[in-house]
Structure formats: structure tokens, C-alpha cells
Amino acid sequence: MKKIALASIATLSLLLAAPNAGMMGGQQGQGGMMKPGAKAGMKHKMMRKKMNSPFLIKHGLPHLTKFVMKNWDDPAFGLTADQKEKLTAVRKETMGAVMKLKPEVMALKKEIIQASMSGTKAADLKEKVDKLASLESEATMVHLKCIENTKDILTKDQLLFLLANKHKMHGKKGMMMKPKGMKMKCGSGKCGMGMKQGTGKIATH
């Protein structure tokens, strides 16, 4: 039983790191194949998400905050008033920092692309590229801090609850619960999670 429990926990980050897995299953045609239109639409959406991401790491860090919000008032999830207060503070701090960096990252990306397409030499763009890397690195550290703070607030049982409800979390595109008194606009600045065994917290990095 212990081995099964550990295996389930070890699978959690992989399952939550693939938010499109459940959606892809729902867009398959007969024979288990995705319809051409759905496949093209999914590819286009993923490309846009990459372009709109202010982070160095585009994939692999699951969006734990999104999953927490979807189950915010679920009695089975069992968030306490104290946990909600702490999670609200983490979310507010994280989104504030990411949204401050994101416009500068997006503008710099566009500037570099346009300059490259218009014939600017790669060497002349190095300074801008270095600045872009620095901004994305800063945003990624904010993301990682959000992961660390969030996993420290949730219990092991709550994290396992998210695993058990992964299909529900992935199955509703664009549907998010917004807790009362908490602005939860989530874009590419959503924070994720990892797994730390033996302490009741989860951490894979």
C-alpha cells in the first residue's frame, strides 16, 4: 500500500504538468485520432501561449494555483480559512510581480522579432536578448517562489485530492472559480507545484 501511495504521489506532477491531456482526449474522432481542425487549433493555441509566456520555462511547471481555485470551496478539498488567507496573499504577490514584468517581456520580444525580420544583425540584438533573458529569469523565479509557498500551505491529502480530481480540472476549458474577495485573473503567470516526499508537501524540482 505504501508503494502504491508513493507511486501515486510521484505521478502527480506529471499529470498536473500536462493541462491539455484531458482536453485532447475530448477532441478525438473515431479510432482515437484527433480531427485535423482540432489538432491545428490546439497547435495554434499552444504557440500563442508560448509567445505570451514571460517565463524561461514554458512547460513542466504545473499550474497548482489554477487547480486550487477550481476546488476553492469544495468541502472535500477542505481549505481552512487560514489557508485561504495565505493562498490569497501568495496569489496577489505572484500576480502582481508577474504582471509587472510581462508587458516589458512582451514588448521586448516583439522588438527583437521585428528588428531581426527587418535585417538587424544578430550581434546588434545581443544586448536586447540578454535583457529579455534576465526579465524571463526574474519572472521564472517568481513562479518558483509561488510553487514553494503554495505547496507549503497545502497538506499532502489536499495535494492527493487534486490528483484524484485531475480529470475534472482539465475537462473544463476556461472555467475557473473565483473565490469571494479575490481577483484571480490567470494568464501565463499561473503558478504550479512540485513534490517533496516525507514532509506532507509535494516537490519534483
C-alpha positions as CSV (number, residue, x, y, z in Angstrom):
1,M,0.0,0.0,0.0
2,K,2.9,2.3,0.9
3,K,4.5,1.7,-2.5
4,I,1.2,2.4,-4.3
5,A,0.7,5.7,-2.4
6,L,4.3,6.8,-3.2
7,A,3.8,5.9,-6.9
8,S,0.6,7.9,-7.0
9,I,2.3,10.9,-5.5
10,A,5.2,10.6,-7.9
11,T,2.8,10.7,-10.8
12,L,1.0,13.8,-9.6
13,S,3.4,16.4,-11.0
14,L,3.4,14.7,-14.4
15,L,-0.3,14.6,-14.6
16,L,-0.8,18.2,-13.5
17,A,2.0,19.4,-15.7
18,A,0.0,18.4,-18.8
19,P,-3.1,20.6,-18.7
20,N,-4.0,19.7,-22.3
21,A,-4.0,16.0,-21.8
22,G,-7.7,15.7,-20.8
23,M,-8.8,18.2,-23.5
24,M,-7.0,16.3,-26.3
25,G,-8.9,13.2,-25.4
26,G,-12.2,15.0,-25.9
27,Q,-11.3,16.3,-29.3
28,Q,-10.5,12.9,-30.9
29,G,-12.5,11.5,-33.7
30,Q,-13.3,7.8,-34.5
31,G,-10.4,5.5,-34.0
32,G,-8.8,7.7,-31.3
33,M,-7.4,10.2,-33.8
34,M,-7.8,13.9,-33.4
35,K,-9.7,15.7,-36.0
36,P,-7.5,17.8,-38.3
37,G,-9.2,21.1,-37.4
38,A,-9.0,20.4,-33.7
39,K,-5.3,19.4,-34.0
40,A,-4.5,22.6,-35.9
41,G,-6.4,24.7,-33.4
42,M,-4.6,23.1,-30.4
43,K,-1.2,23.7,-32.1
44,H,-2.1,27.3,-32.7
45,K,-3.2,27.8,-29.1
46,M,-0.1,26.3,-27.7
47,M,2.1,28.5,-29.9
48,R,0.2,31.6,-28.7
49,K,0.7,30.5,-25.1
50,K,4.4,30.2,-25.6
51,M,4.6,33.6,-27.2
52,N,2.6,35.2,-24.3
53,S,4.6,33.5,-21.6
54,P,7.0,35.7,-19.6
55,F,8.9,32.7,-18.3
56,L,12.1,30.9,-19.3
57,I,10.4,27.5,-18.6
58,K,7.4,27.3,-20.9
59,H,6.4,23.7,-19.9
60,G,6.9,21.3,-17.0
61,L,5.8,23.5,-14.0
62,P,2.1,22.6,-13.4
63,H,-0.3,25.4,-12.6
64,L,-1.2,24.4,-9.0
65,T,-2.9,27.7,-8.2
66,K,-5.4,27.2,-11.0
67,F,-6.3,23.7,-9.6
68,V,-6.6,25.1,-6.1
69,M,-9.0,27.8,-7.3
70,K,-11.2,25.3,-9.1
71,N,-11.7,23.5,-5.8
72,W,-11.6,26.6,-3.5
73,D,-15.0,26.0,-1.8
74,D,-15.1,22.2,-2.2
75,P,-15.7,20.7,1.3
76,A,-13.8,17.6,0.2
77,F,-10.8,19.7,-0.6
78,G,-11.1,21.2,2.8
79,L,-9.2,24.5,2.6
80,T,-9.3,26.3,6.0
81,A,-9.9,30.0,6.5
82,D,-6.2,30.4,7.4
83,Q,-5.1,28.5,4.2
84,K,-7.4,30.7,2.1
85,E,-6.0,33.8,3.6
86,K,-2.4,32.6,3.0
87,L,-3.2,31.4,-0.6
88,T,-4.8,34.8,-1.4
89,A,-1.7,36.6,-0.2
90,V,0.6,34.3,-2.3
91,R,-1.6,34.8,-5.4
92,K,-1.7,38.5,-5.0
93,E,2.0,38.8,-4.6
94,T,2.7,36.4,-7.5
95,M,0.4,38.0,-10.0
96,G,1.5,41.5,-9.0
97,A,5.1,40.6,-9.7
98,V,4.4,38.7,-13.0
99,M,2.1,41.3,-14.4
100,K,4.7,44.0,-13.7
101,L,7.3,42.1,-15.8
102,K,5.1,40.7,-18.5
103,P,4.4,43.9,-20.6
104,E,8.1,44.6,-20.7
105,V,8.9,41.0,-21.8
106,M,6.2,41.0,-24.5
107,A,7.3,44.4,-25.8
108,L,11.0,43.3,-25.9
109,K,10.1,40.1,-27.7
110,K,8.2,42.0,-30.4
111,E,11.0,44.5,-30.8
112,I,13.6,41.8,-31.2
113,I,11.5,39.9,-33.8
114,Q,10.7,43.0,-35.8
115,A,14.3,44.1,-35.8
116,S,15.5,40.6,-36.9
117,M,13.0,40.5,-39.7
118,S,14.0,43.9,-40.9
119,G,17.6,42.9,-41.3
120,T,19.2,43.9,-38.0
121,K,22.4,41.9,-37.4
122,A,22.3,39.3,-34.6
123,A,25.3,40.9,-32.9
124,D,23.4,44.2,-32.7
125,L,20.5,42.5,-30.9
126,K,22.6,40.8,-28.2
127,E,22.0,43.5,-25.6
128,K,18.2,43.2,-26.0
129,V,18.3,39.4,-26.0
130,D,20.4,39.5,-22.7
131,K,17.9,41.8,-21.2
132,L,15.0,39.6,-22.3
133,A,16.7,36.6,-20.7
134,S,17.2,38.5,-17.5
135,L,13.5,39.5,-17.3
136,E,12.3,36.0,-18.1
137,S,14.7,34.6,-15.4
138,E,13.2,37.1,-12.9
139,A,9.6,36.0,-13.8
140,T,10.6,32.3,-13.5
141,M,12.0,32.9,-10.0
142,V,8.6,34.5,-9.1
143,H,6.9,31.4,-10.5
144,L,9.1,29.0,-8.5
145,K,8.6,31.0,-5.3
146,C,4.8,30.7,-5.9
147,I,5.2,27.0,-6.2
148,E,7.2,26.8,-3.0
149,N,4.8,28.9,-1.0
150,T,1.7,27.2,-2.2
151,K,2.9,23.6,-1.6
152,D,3.9,24.7,2.0
153,I,0.3,25.8,2.6
154,L,-1.4,22.7,1.3
155,T,-1.4,19.4,3.1
156,K,-0.4,16.1,1.5
157,D,-4.0,15.0,1.5
158,Q,-5.1,18.2,-0.3
159,L,-2.5,17.6,-3.0
160,L,-3.6,14.0,-3.4
161,F,-7.2,15.3,-3.7
162,L,-6.0,17.4,-6.7
163,L,-4.6,14.3,-8.3
164,A,-7.9,12.4,-7.8
165,N,-9.8,15.3,-9.4
166,K,-7.4,15.9,-12.3
167,H,-9.9,15.0,-15.0
168,K,-12.4,17.5,-13.7
169,M,-9.7,20.1,-13.5
170,H,-8.6,19.5,-17.1
171,G,-12.0,18.9,-18.6
172,K,-13.4,22.4,-18.4
173,K,-11.5,24.8,-20.6
174,G,-11.6,28.4,-19.5
175,M,-13.8,27.6,-16.4
176,M,-12.3,29.0,-13.2
177,M,-13.7,29.5,-9.7
178,K,-13.1,33.0,-8.4
179,P,-13.2,33.0,-4.6
180,K,-15.0,35.8,-3.0
181,G,-12.9,38.9,-2.4
182,M,-10.1,37.5,-4.5
183,K,-9.2,38.7,-8.0
184,M,-8.0,35.7,-9.9
185,K,-7.2,36.7,-13.4
186,C,-4.9,33.9,-14.6
187,G,-2.8,34.0,-17.7
188,S,0.6,32.7,-18.3
189,G,1.6,33.8,-14.9
190,K,-0.1,30.9,-13.1
191,C,1.9,29.2,-10.6
192,G,2.5,25.4,-10.4
193,M,3.8,22.8,-8.0
194,G,6.3,20.1,-7.4
195,M,6.7,17.2,-4.9
196,K,8.7,16.7,-1.6
197,Q,8.1,13.3,-0.1
198,G,8.1,12.6,3.6
199,T,7.1,16.1,4.8
200,G,3.5,16.1,3.6
201,K,4.4,18.5,0.8
202,I,5.0,17.9,-2.9
203,A,8.1,18.9,-4.9
204,T,9.7,17.5,-8.1
205,H,12.4,20.1,-8.8
